[in-house]
Amino acid sequence: MKVNMGAGGRILVVDDDNAICVVVSEALRRAGYSVKIAGTIAERAALLESFHPDILVTDVKLPDGDGLDDVNRIIERWPDMRVIILSAQNTLNTAVRATEKGVFEYLPKPFDLNELTRAVGDALASRRLAAGAGEAVGPGDDNQISDDMPLVGRSPAMQEVYRTIARVLQNDLTILILGESGTGKELVAQAIHRLGRRRNEPFVAVNMAAIPRELIEAELFGYEKGAFTGALQRTAGKFEQADGGTLFLDEIGDMPMEAQTRLLRVLQSGEVTTVGGSTPVRVNVRIIAATNKDLPELIAENRFRQDLYYRLNVVPIDLPPLRARRDDIPLLARHFLDQAAQEGLPRKILDADAAQLLSLYGWPGNVRELQNVMQRMAVLIREDRISADIVRQNIDAGLSTETGPGGGELHELLGEWVRRRLAVSAGEGAGTLHDDMLALVEPILLRETLAAVDGNQIRAASLLGINRNTLRKKLTDYEIDPVDLRQKGYDTAE
């Protein structure tokens, strides 16, 4: 199934100034959207129910109330909808409120119509990305989403990634994807290509770390017959193969300095000269690079060209490690089990307690490690259901909360963690051990305490010896939703 990249979205514009409504709606209709307008909160509520907009563009100050007050409820009711706020109250407080409410974009008045149209396009693209990654699509949605979208996740960290991706789909800006090994950098590159305007052209990926140093230039730029021993015919390089489409340069931090110089020249000129050749060939490619290395640190060590870094780092996308998006782990785990079933393996069901246990593990190998574990369980276990006990047996390292029999004493686990950290850093950065350990242990303590008191925040704060406001801040910082931990119907806000 192909992604429908035409406009075709439904937009609800809400403003008590009818002139603004008319101008904005006409601009959006010319851009290909279906638009309805409202002037009050009551009218907005009615159209949300009947029109089912993909994007809500709303003013803050409306005749019958504050347009921001119930945005939380709107987003909860229609989680796939994107909200864009317009406001003449151009204060920091308004911007902060809009951000806290989870709106997609905040545009102060007077705004530029082109900017608003761009924001609507970005919001619609973000919505489609998220829908393909597992979000529900609203009633009456006619936007076709690929069934095999490569990105999965609904966490705030991934929503920020989707938002950045949405903003680069309709341009050819160079992108640098940063993240640890196994976080899915190539999947992001594929998503940008498949949803962008070059989607019908080639996507060519090359891993710099997998190519011998002496062959990198021939691999990238091609070579002429007789250019070196074994060059029996002219061979096009990756740049020519990707002409018109996207070239993904993975592990760019492993590229030798001499090849970096030539790559920079190609990026500046848009022309490739083969190894052993003399006539440049013009190529038109979009460059997406990725690395798990600290490029500024490599620059300081004279192992990476600063000018190439600036050329590549036009739009950075920072991919979070899996431990920073724990709420996505059950969704990813079930996604990988579904994939395994589609490939002919027995279908497995993941129990809720098993999903929770997966969420507590550190996943040093990130999404790739989780995928491997789920595929292994799909192949090897005989049971139809994956229980917590089965998860324990199939995760190589210890679970972060496991301190009972078979898991070692707590002080032994903590001691081993410290020793590993010091061995890796050779004593450097030891001053961060406390903060890192706190970040590892504290969210587990908060989750377990809330679960033990059925999500009641007042009781949890009392047991933890902190005030309720401090608890709320920590829950926000660690992206913990107390509602998910409520077991017996207590009011979590009590």
C-alpha positions as CSV (number, residue, x, y, z in Angstrom):
1,M,0.0,0.0,0.0
2,K,1.4,3.4,-1.0
3,V,1.4,6.5,1.2
4,N,-0.9,9.1,-0.2
5,M,1.2,12.3,0.0
6,G,-1.4,14.6,-1.5
7,A,-2.9,17.1,0.8
8,G,-6.4,15.8,1.3
9,G,-6.5,16.5,5.0
10,R,-9.4,18.0,6.9
11,I,-8.6,21.2,8.8
12,L,-10.8,22.9,11.4
13,V,-10.0,26.7,11.8
14,V,-11.3,28.4,14.9
15,D,-11.1,32.2,15.4
16,D,-13.6,34.8,16.6
17,D,-12.4,37.1,13.9
18,N,-14.3,36.1,10.8
19,A,-11.9,37.8,8.4
20,I,-9.0,35.7,9.7
21,C,-11.1,32.6,9.3
22,V,-11.9,33.5,5.7
23,V,-8.3,34.3,4.7
24,V,-6.9,31.2,6.4
25,S,-9.5,28.9,5.1
26,E,-9.0,30.2,1.5
27,A,-5.3,29.7,1.7
28,L,-5.6,26.2,3.0
29,R,-8.2,25.3,0.4
30,R,-5.9,26.5,-2.3
31,A,-3.3,24.2,-0.8
32,G,-5.7,21.3,-1.3
33,Y,-7.2,20.8,2.1
34,S,-10.9,20.5,3.1
35,V,-11.6,23.3,5.6
36,K,-14.4,24.2,8.0
37,I,-14.5,27.2,10.3
38,A,-15.8,28.0,13.8
39,G,-15.9,31.1,15.9
40,T,-16.5,29.8,19.4
41,I,-15.5,26.9,21.7
42,A,-19.1,25.5,21.4
43,E,-19.0,25.5,17.6
44,R,-15.5,23.9,17.7
45,A,-16.7,21.1,19.9
46,A,-19.6,20.4,17.6
47,L,-17.4,20.3,14.5
48,L,-14.8,18.1,16.2
49,E,-17.5,15.5,16.6
50,S,-19.1,15.8,13.1
51,F,-16.2,16.9,10.9
52,H,-13.4,14.7,12.4
53,P,-10.6,17.1,11.4
54,D,-7.0,15.8,11.0
55,I,-5.7,19.2,12.1
56,L,-7.2,21.7,14.5
57,V,-6.0,25.3,14.1
58,T,-7.4,27.4,17.0
59,D,-7.2,30.8,18.5
60,V,-6.7,31.0,22.3
61,K,-9.0,33.9,23.2
62,L,-12.5,33.0,22.1
63,P,-15.9,34.6,23.1
64,D,-17.0,31.7,25.3
65,G,-13.7,30.9,27.0
66,D,-10.0,30.1,26.7
67,G,-9.2,28.0,23.7
68,L,-6.4,26.3,25.4
69,D,-8.2,25.1,28.5
70,D,-9.6,21.9,27.1
71,V,-6.9,21.1,24.6
72,N,-5.7,18.3,26.9
73,R,-9.2,16.7,26.7
74,I,-9.3,17.1,22.9
75,I,-5.9,15.5,22.4
76,E,-6.9,12.6,24.8
77,R,-10.2,12.2,22.9
78,W,-8.5,12.3,19.4
79,P,-4.8,11.3,20.0
80,D,-4.1,11.2,16.2
81,M,-5.2,14.9,15.8
82,R,-2.6,17.6,15.6
83,V,-3.3,21.0,17.2
84,I,-1.9,24.3,16.1
85,I,-2.4,27.3,18.3
86,L,-2.8,30.9,17.1
87,S,-2.6,33.7,19.6
88,A,-2.3,37.5,19.8
89,Q,-1.3,37.0,23.4
90,N,2.4,36.7,22.5
91,T,3.7,36.0,25.9
92,L,6.1,33.4,27.2
93,N,3.3,32.1,29.4
94,T,1.1,31.4,26.4
95,A,3.9,29.6,24.6
96,V,4.7,27.5,27.6
97,R,1.0,26.7,28.2
98,A,0.7,25.6,24.6
99,T,3.8,23.4,24.9
100,E,2.6,21.8,28.1
101,K,-0.8,21.0,26.5
102,G,1.0,19.0,23.9
103,V,0.2,21.2,20.9
104,F,2.1,20.6,17.7
105,E,2.8,24.2,16.8
106,Y,2.4,27.6,18.4
107,L,2.1,30.6,16.0
108,P,1.9,34.1,17.5
109,K,-0.2,36.7,15.7
110,P,0.3,38.3,13.2
111,F,1.4,35.2,11.4
112,D,2.5,34.6,7.9
113,L,0.1,32.5,5.8
114,N,2.9,30.6,4.2
115,E,4.2,29.7,7.7
116,L,0.7,28.5,8.7
117,T,0.4,26.5,5.6
118,R,3.8,24.9,6.2
119,A,2.8,24.2,9.8
120,V,-0.4,22.4,8.6
121,G,1.6,20.4,6.1
122,D,4.1,19.4,8.8
123,A,1.4,18.5,11.2
124,L,-0.4,16.3,8.7
125,A,2.8,14.5,7.7
126,S,3.6,14.0,11.4
127,R,0.2,12.6,12.0
128,R,0.6,10.1,9.1
129,L,4.0,9.1,10.4
130,A,2.6,8.4,13.8
131,A,-0.4,6.6,12.4
132,G,2.0,4.3,10.5
133,A,3.9,3.8,13.8
134,G,0.9,2.4,15.7
135,E,-1.4,5.3,16.6
136,A,-5.1,4.9,15.9
137,V,-6.4,6.8,12.9
138,G,-9.5,8.9,13.4
139,P,-13.0,8.1,12.2
140,G,-13.5,8.7,8.5
141,D,-9.7,9.0,7.8
142,D,-9.0,8.7,4.1
143,N,-5.3,9.0,4.2
144,Q,-3.7,5.7,3.3
145,I,-0.8,4.7,5.4
146,S,1.8,2.1,4.5
147,D,1.1,-1.2,6.4
148,D,4.8,-1.7,7.0
149,M,6.0,1.7,8.2
150,P,9.5,1.2,9.6
151,L,9.1,3.4,12.7
152,V,7.2,2.2,15.8
153,G,6.6,4.3,18.9
154,R,4.3,6.8,20.6
155,S,6.5,8.2,23.3
156,P,7.2,11.9,23.5
157,A,10.8,11.3,22.4
158,M,9.6,9.6,19.2
159,Q,6.9,12.2,18.6
160,E,9.7,14.8,18.5
161,V,11.5,12.6,15.9
162,Y,8.3,12.4,13.8
163,R,7.9,16.1,14.0
164,T,11.4,16.7,12.7
165,I,10.9,14.1,9.9
166,A,7.7,15.8,8.9
167,R,9.5,19.1,8.4
168,V,12.1,17.7,6.0
169,L,9.8,15.6,3.7
170,Q,9.2,18.3,1.1
171,N,12.7,19.6,0.8
172,D,16.2,18.2,0.1
173,L,18.1,19.4,3.1
174,T,21.0,17.2,4.2
175,I,20.2,15.3,7.4
176,L,22.6,13.9,10.1
177,I,21.0,11.2,12.2
178,L,22.7,10.7,15.6
179,G,22.1,7.9,18.0
180,E,23.6,4.8,19.7
181,S,24.0,1.5,17.8
182,G,20.7,-0.3,17.4
183,T,18.4,2.7,17.7
184,G,17.1,2.5,14.1
185,K,19.0,5.2,12.3
186,E,18.6,3.5,8.9
187,L,14.9,3.1,9.5
188,V,14.6,6.8,10.0
189,A,16.5,7.4,6.7
190,Q,14.1,4.9,5.0
191,A,11.1,6.7,6.4
192,I,12.3,10.1,5.2
193,H,12.9,8.7,1.7
194,R,9.7,6.7,1.5
195,L,7.5,9.6,2.5
196,G,9.4,12.4,0.7
197,R,9.2,13.7,-2.8
198,R,12.0,11.3,-3.9
199,R,10.2,8.2,-2.8
200,N,9.9,6.8,-6.4
201,E,13.6,7.1,-6.9
202,P,16.4,4.8,-5.6
203,F,17.3,4.6,-1.9
204,V,21.0,3.5,-1.7
205,A,22.6,2.7,1.7
206,V,26.3,2.3,2.3
207,N,28.0,1.4,5.6
208,M,31.3,3.2,6.0
209,A,32.5,0.8,8.7
210,A,31.9,-2.2,6.6
211,I,34.1,-1.2,3.6
212,P,37.9,-1.5,3.6
213,R,39.6,1.9,3.7
214,E,41.3,1.4,0.3
215,L,38.0,0.6,-1.4
216,I,35.7,3.4,0.0
217,E,36.4,5.9,-2.8
218,A,35.8,3.3,-5.5
219,E,32.6,2.2,-3.7
220,L,31.2,5.7,-3.4
221,F,32.4,7.3,-6.6
222,G,32.8,4.3,-9.0
223,Y,35.8,3.4,-11.0
224,E,37.0,3.1,-14.6
225,K,38.2,-0.1,-16.3
226,G,41.8,-0.7,-15.4
227,A,41.9,1.8,-12.6
228,F,43.3,-0.9,-10.3
229,T,43.9,-4.6,-10.3
230,G,40.6,-6.4,-10.7
231,A,38.8,-3.4,-12.3
232,L,37.6,-5.2,-15.4
233,Q,34.9,-2.7,-16.4
234,R,33.6,0.7,-15.6
235,T,31.4,0.5,-12.5
236,A,29.1,3.1,-11.2
237,G,29.5,4.1,-7.5
238,K,26.9,4.7,-4.9
239,F,26.4,8.3,-5.9
240,E,25.5,7.4,-9.5
241,Q,23.3,4.5,-8.4
242,A,21.4,6.9,-6.1
243,D,21.0,9.6,-8.8
244,G,17.6,11.2,-8.4
245,G,17.0,9.5,-5.0
246,T,18.6,9.3,-1.6
247,L,22.1,8.2,-0.6
248,F,22.4,7.0,3.1
249,L,25.9,7.3,4.4
250,D,25.8,5.1,7.6
251,E,28.6,5.2,10.2
252,I,30.0,8.4,8.6
253,G,32.3,8.8,11.6
254,D,34.3,5.8,10.4
255,M,35.1,7.4,7.1
256,P,38.9,7.9,6.4
257,M,40.1,11.5,6.2
258,E,41.2,11.2,2.6
259,A,37.8,10.0,1.5
260,Q,36.2,12.8,3.6
261,T,38.0,15.4,1.5
262,R,36.7,13.9,-1.7
263,L,33.2,13.6,-0.3
264,L,33.2,17.2,0.7
265,R,34.2,18.2,-2.9
266,V,31.3,16.1,-4.3
267,L,28.8,17.7,-1.9
268,Q,30.0,21.2,-2.8
269,S,30.0,20.7,-6.6
270,G,27.3,18.0,-7.1
271,E,29.7,16.2,-9.5
272,V,31.4,12.8,-9.1
273,T,34.7,11.8,-10.8
274,T,35.3,8.0,-10.9
275,V,38.5,6.5,-9.6
276,G,40.8,6.5,-12.7
277,G,38.5,8.8,-14.6
278,S,38.9,12.5,-15.6
279,T,35.4,13.5,-16.7
280,P,33.0,14.5,-13.9
281,V,29.5,13.2,-13.8
282,R,26.7,15.4,-12.4
283,V,24.5,13.7,-9.8
284,N,21.4,14.8,-8.0
285,V,21.1,13.0,-4.6
286,R,19.7,13.8,-1.2
287,I,22.3,13.0,1.5
288,I,21.4,11.4,4.8
289,A,24.3,10.6,7.0
290,A,24.3,8.8,10.4
291,T,26.7,8.0,13.2
292,N,26.9,6.7,16.7
293,K,30.1,8.6,17.3
294,D,30.7,12.1,18.8
295,L,31.7,14.0,15.7
296,P,32.8,17.2,17.5
297,E,35.1,15.0,19.6
298,L,36.5,13.4,16.4
299,I,37.0,16.9,15.0
300,A,39.0,17.9,18.1
301,E,41.2,14.7,17.5
302,N,41.7,15.6,13.8
303,R,39.8,12.5,12.7
304,F,36.9,14.3,11.1
305,R,36.8,17.4,8.9
306,Q,35.0,20.3,10.5
307,D,33.8,21.7,7.2
308,L,32.3,18.3,6.3
309,Y,30.6,18.2,9.6
310,Y,29.0,21.6,9.0
311,R,28.0,20.4,5.5
312,L,26.3,17.3,6.9
313,N,24.8,18.7,10.1
314,V,22.1,20.9,8.4
315,V,19.2,19.1,10.0
316,P,20.2,16.9,13.0
317,I,17.9,14.2,14.2
318,D,18.7,12.8,17.6
319,L,17.4,9.2,18.1
320,P,16.7,8.3,21.7
321,P,18.1,5.1,23.1
322,L,15.4,2.5,24.1
323,R,15.9,3.2,27.8
324,A,14.8,6.8,27.2
325,R,11.5,5.6,25.6
326,R,10.5,2.7,27.9
327,D,6.8,3.2,27.2
328,D,7.4,2.2,23.6
329,I,8.9,-1.2,24.6
330,P,5.7,-3.2,24.8
331,L,4.5,-1.8,21.5
332,L,7.8,-2.6,19.8
333,A,7.9,-6.1,21.4
334,R,4.4,-7.0,20.0
335,H,5.3,-5.4,16.7
336,F,8.3,-7.8,16.4
337,L,6.2,-10.8,17.3
338,D,3.7,-9.8,14.6
339,Q,6.6,-9.5,12.1
340,A,7.8,-13.0,13.1
341,A,4.3,-14.4,12.6
342,Q,4.1,-12.7,9.1
343,E,7.4,-14.5,8.3
344,G,5.8,-17.9,9.0
345,L,6.8,-18.3,12.7
346,P,4.3,-19.4,15.3
347,R,2.2,-16.5,16.6
348,K,2.9,-15.6,20.2
349,I,1.0,-13.5,22.7
350,L,2.9,-11.2,25.1
351,D,1.4,-11.2,28.6
352,A,1.0,-7.9,30.4
353,D,3.5,-8.8,33.1
354,A,6.0,-9.9,30.5
355,A,5.6,-6.6,28.7
356,Q,6.2,-4.7,32.0
357,L,9.3,-6.8,32.7
358,L,10.7,-6.0,29.2
359,S,10.2,-2.3,30.0
360,L,12.4,-2.6,33.1
361,Y,15.4,-4.0,31.3
362,G,18.2,-1.6,30.2
363,W,18.5,-2.8,26.6
364,P,22.1,-1.8,25.9
365,G,21.7,-3.0,22.3
366,N,18.6,-0.8,22.0
367,V,15.8,-1.7,19.5
368,R,18.0,-4.2,17.6
369,E,18.5,-6.2,20.8
370,L,14.8,-6.2,21.6
371,Q,14.1,-7.4,18.1
372,N,16.6,-10.2,18.4
373,V,15.1,-11.3,21.8
374,M,11.5,-11.3,20.5
375,Q,12.5,-13.3,17.4
376,R,14.4,-15.8,19.5
377,M,11.4,-16.3,21.7
378,A,9.1,-16.7,18.7
379,V,11.3,-19.4,17.3
380,L,12.4,-21.3,20.5
381,I,9.6,-21.3,23.0
382,R,6.8,-23.8,22.7
383,E,4.1,-21.9,24.7
384,D,1.7,-19.7,22.8
385,R,2.0,-17.1,25.5
386,I,5.2,-15.3,26.6
387,S,5.2,-15.0,30.3
388,A,7.4,-13.0,32.7
389,D,9.3,-16.2,33.5
390,I,10.0,-16.8,29.8
391,V,11.3,-13.2,29.5
392,R,13.6,-13.7,32.4
393,Q,15.1,-16.8,30.8
394,N,15.6,-15.1,27.5
395,I,17.2,-11.8,28.4
396,D,21.0,-12.2,28.6
397,A,21.8,-9.5,31.2
398,G,20.0,-9.1,34.5
399,L,16.8,-7.1,34.8
400,S,17.4,-3.8,36.5
401,T,14.9,-4.7,39.3
402,E,15.9,-8.3,39.9
403,T,17.4,-8.6,43.3
404,G,16.0,-11.9,44.6
405,P,17.2,-15.5,44.2
406,G,19.1,-16.0,41.0
407,G,19.5,-12.3,40.4
408,G,22.2,-11.6,43.0
409,E,22.2,-9.3,46.0
410,L,21.5,-5.6,45.4
411,H,25.0,-4.5,46.5
412,E,26.6,-7.0,44.1
413,L,24.6,-5.7,41.2
414,L,25.3,-2.1,42.0
415,G,29.0,-2.9,42.5
416,E,29.2,-4.7,39.1
417,W,27.5,-1.7,37.4
418,V,30.1,0.7,38.9
419,R,33.0,-1.5,38.0
420,R,31.8,-1.7,34.4
421,R,31.3,2.0,34.1
422,L,34.8,2.7,35.4
423,A,36.3,0.1,33.1
424,V,34.7,1.7,30.1
425,S,35.6,5.2,31.0
426,A,39.0,4.4,32.5
427,G,38.2,6.6,35.4
428,E,37.0,9.6,33.3
429,G,33.6,11.1,34.1
430,A,33.4,9.3,37.4
431,G,31.6,12.4,38.8
432,T,28.5,11.5,36.8
433,L,28.1,8.1,38.5
434,H,25.7,9.4,41.1
435,D,23.4,11.1,38.5
436,D,23.5,8.1,36.2
437,M,22.7,5.6,38.9
438,L,19.9,7.9,40.1
439,A,18.5,8.0,36.6
440,L,18.6,4.2,36.5
441,V,17.1,3.5,39.8
442,E,14.7,6.3,40.6
443,P,12.1,5.7,37.8
444,I,11.9,2.0,38.9
445,L,11.3,3.2,42.5
446,L,8.6,5.6,41.4
447,R,6.9,3.0,39.2
448,E,7.0,0.2,41.8
449,T,5.7,2.6,44.6
450,L,2.8,3.9,42.5
451,A,1.9,0.4,41.4
452,A,1.9,-0.7,45.1
453,V,-0.6,2.0,46.0
454,D,-2.7,1.6,42.9
455,G,-1.5,4.9,41.4
456,N,-2.5,7.1,44.3
457,Q,0.0,10.0,44.1
458,I,-0.7,11.4,47.6
459,R,0.1,8.0,49.2
460,A,3.1,7.4,46.9
461,A,4.6,10.8,47.8
462,S,4.1,10.1,51.5
463,L,5.8,6.7,51.3
464,L,8.7,8.2,49.2
465,G,9.1,11.1,51.7
466,I,8.7,13.8,49.1
467,N,5.9,16.3,48.4
468,R,3.3,15.8,45.7
469,N,4.7,18.6,43.5
470,T,8.1,17.0,43.5
471,L,6.6,13.6,42.6
472,R,4.6,15.1,39.7
473,K,7.8,16.8,38.4
474,K,9.7,13.5,38.6
475,L,6.9,11.6,36.8
476,T,7.0,14.2,34.0
477,D,10.8,14.1,33.8
478,Y,10.8,10.3,33.5
479,E,7.7,10.2,31.3
480,I,5.8,8.0,33.7
481,D,2.0,8.0,33.5
482,P,0.5,7.1,36.8
483,V,-2.8,6.1,35.1
484,D,-0.9,3.1,33.6
485,L,0.0,2.0,37.1
486,R,-3.5,2.1,38.5
487,Q,-4.8,-1.4,39.3
488,K,-7.9,-1.0,41.4
489,G,-9.6,2.1,40.2
490,Y,-8.2,4.7,42.6
491,D,-8.1,8.2,41.4
492,T,-4.5,8.9,40.5
493,A,-4.9,12.6,41.0
494,E,-6.4,12.2,44.5
